[in-house]
Amino acid sequence: MFKFDDANMFGKDAMDKMLKSYSSTAKSFQAIATETSEYSKKSFESAVAHMQALMGVKSFEAAIELQTNFTKSALEGYVSEMTKLGEMYTDLAKEAYKPVETVVPAATEIVKTKAEKMTSAAASAAA
């Protein structure tokens, strides 16, 4: 038989886990936003410093070498930052999935148990 107390307890537990997940997700998004902001600031400052250095160059060869070194370091920094952000998004997804990971098997077990009880009660009544 369906019991509202069981459903209420299950619903309360699921809601508590989802609120914890929301809090964790919000913190993760805040960390990602902070990281992105810091990288943008660092990248902008690096580009300004590069332009100042480039304006002081006396030869074409030195300008090419400076530009090549800047491009190489900028690309390496970008790849490093995107890797870090990718890991942060992966961690975010794992944290967001944790409540579902525990609630779904519990709900499945409750439904399975109730179905078995109903099947056995129906078999007893038919016999």
C-alpha positions as CSV (number, residue, x, y, z in Angstrom):
1,M,0.0,0.0,0.0
2,F,1.2,3.5,-0.8
3,K,2.1,5.5,2.3
4,F,2.2,9.2,2.2
5,D,4.7,9.3,5.1
6,D,7.2,7.3,3.0
7,A,6.7,9.6,0.0
8,N,7.0,12.7,2.2
9,M,10.3,11.4,3.8
10,F,11.7,10.5,0.4
11,G,10.7,13.9,-1.1
12,K,12.2,15.7,1.9
13,D,15.5,13.8,1.5
14,A,15.6,14.4,-2.2
15,M,14.9,18.2,-1.7
16,D,17.7,18.4,1.0
17,K,20.1,16.8,-1.4
18,M,19.1,19.0,-4.3
19,L,19.6,22.1,-2.2
20,K,23.1,21.0,-1.2
21,S,23.8,20.3,-4.9
22,Y,22.6,23.8,-5.7
23,S,24.9,25.3,-3.1
24,S,27.8,23.3,-4.4
25,T,27.0,24.2,-8.0
26,A,26.8,27.9,-7.2
27,K,30.2,27.8,-5.5
28,S,31.7,26.0,-8.5
29,F,30.3,28.6,-10.9
30,Q,31.7,31.4,-8.8
31,A,35.1,29.7,-8.8
32,I,35.0,29.4,-12.6
33,A,34.0,33.0,-13.0
34,T,36.8,34.1,-10.7
35,E,39.3,32.0,-12.6
36,T,38.1,33.3,-15.9
37,S,38.3,36.9,-14.7
38,E,41.8,36.5,-13.3
39,Y,43.0,34.9,-16.6
40,S,41.4,37.7,-18.6
41,K,43.1,40.3,-16.5
42,K,46.5,38.6,-16.7
43,S,46.1,38.1,-20.5
44,F,45.3,41.8,-21.0
45,E,48.2,42.9,-18.9
46,S,50.5,40.6,-20.8
47,A,49.3,42.0,-24.1
48,V,49.8,45.6,-23.0
49,A,53.3,44.8,-21.8
50,H,54.0,43.1,-25.1
51,M,52.8,46.1,-27.2
52,Q,55.0,48.4,-25.1
53,A,58.0,46.1,-25.7
54,L,57.1,45.9,-29.4
55,M,57.1,49.7,-29.8
56,G,60.6,49.9,-28.5
57,V,62.1,47.4,-30.9
58,K,64.7,48.8,-33.4
59,S,64.8,46.1,-36.0
60,F,62.3,44.0,-37.9
61,E,64.0,40.7,-36.9
62,A,63.8,41.6,-33.2
63,A,60.1,42.5,-33.7
64,I,59.5,39.1,-35.3
65,E,61.3,37.3,-32.5
66,L,59.4,39.2,-29.8
67,Q,56.1,38.5,-31.6
68,T,56.9,34.8,-32.0
69,N,57.8,34.5,-28.3
70,F,54.7,36.3,-27.2
71,T,52.4,34.2,-29.4
72,K,54.0,31.0,-28.1
73,S,53.6,32.0,-24.5
74,A,50.1,33.3,-25.1
75,L,49.0,30.0,-26.8
76,E,50.6,27.9,-24.0
77,G,48.8,30.0,-21.4
78,Y,45.5,29.7,-23.2
79,V,45.8,25.9,-23.5
80,S,46.8,25.7,-19.9
81,E,43.8,27.8,-18.8
82,M,41.3,25.9,-20.9
83,T,42.6,22.7,-19.5
84,K,42.1,24.0,-16.0
85,L,38.6,25.3,-16.8
86,G,37.7,22.0,-18.4
87,E,38.7,20.2,-15.1
88,M,36.7,22.7,-13.1
89,Y,33.6,22.1,-15.3
90,T,34.1,18.3,-15.0
91,D,34.3,18.6,-11.2
92,L,31.1,20.8,-11.4
93,A,29.3,18.1,-13.3
94,K,30.4,15.4,-10.9
95,E,29.3,17.4,-7.9
96,A,25.9,18.3,-9.5
97,Y,25.3,14.6,-10.3
98,K,26.0,13.3,-6.7
99,P,22.5,13.9,-5.3
100,V,20.9,12.2,-8.3
101,E,23.4,9.3,-7.9
102,T,22.0,8.5,-4.5
103,V,18.3,9.4,-4.9
104,V,17.6,7.4,-8.1
105,P,18.7,4.0,-6.7
106,A,16.8,4.6,-3.5
107,A,13.6,5.5,-5.5
108,T,14.1,2.5,-7.7
109,E,14.4,0.2,-4.7
110,I,11.2,1.6,-3.1
111,V,9.3,1.1,-6.3
112,K,10.7,-2.4,-6.7
113,T,9.8,-3.4,-3.1
114,K,6.3,-2.1,-3.5
115,A,5.8,-3.9,-6.8
116,E,7.0,-7.2,-5.3
117,K,4.6,-6.8,-2.4
118,M,1.7,-6.0,-4.7
119,T,2.6,-9.0,-6.9
120,S,2.7,-11.4,-4.0
121,A,-0.5,-10.0,-2.6
122,A,-2.2,-10.4,-6.0
123,A,-0.9,-14.0,-6.2
124,S,-2.2,-14.8,-2.7
125,A,-5.6,-13.3,-3.5
126,A,-5.8,-15.3,-6.7
127,A,-5.0,-18.6,-5.0
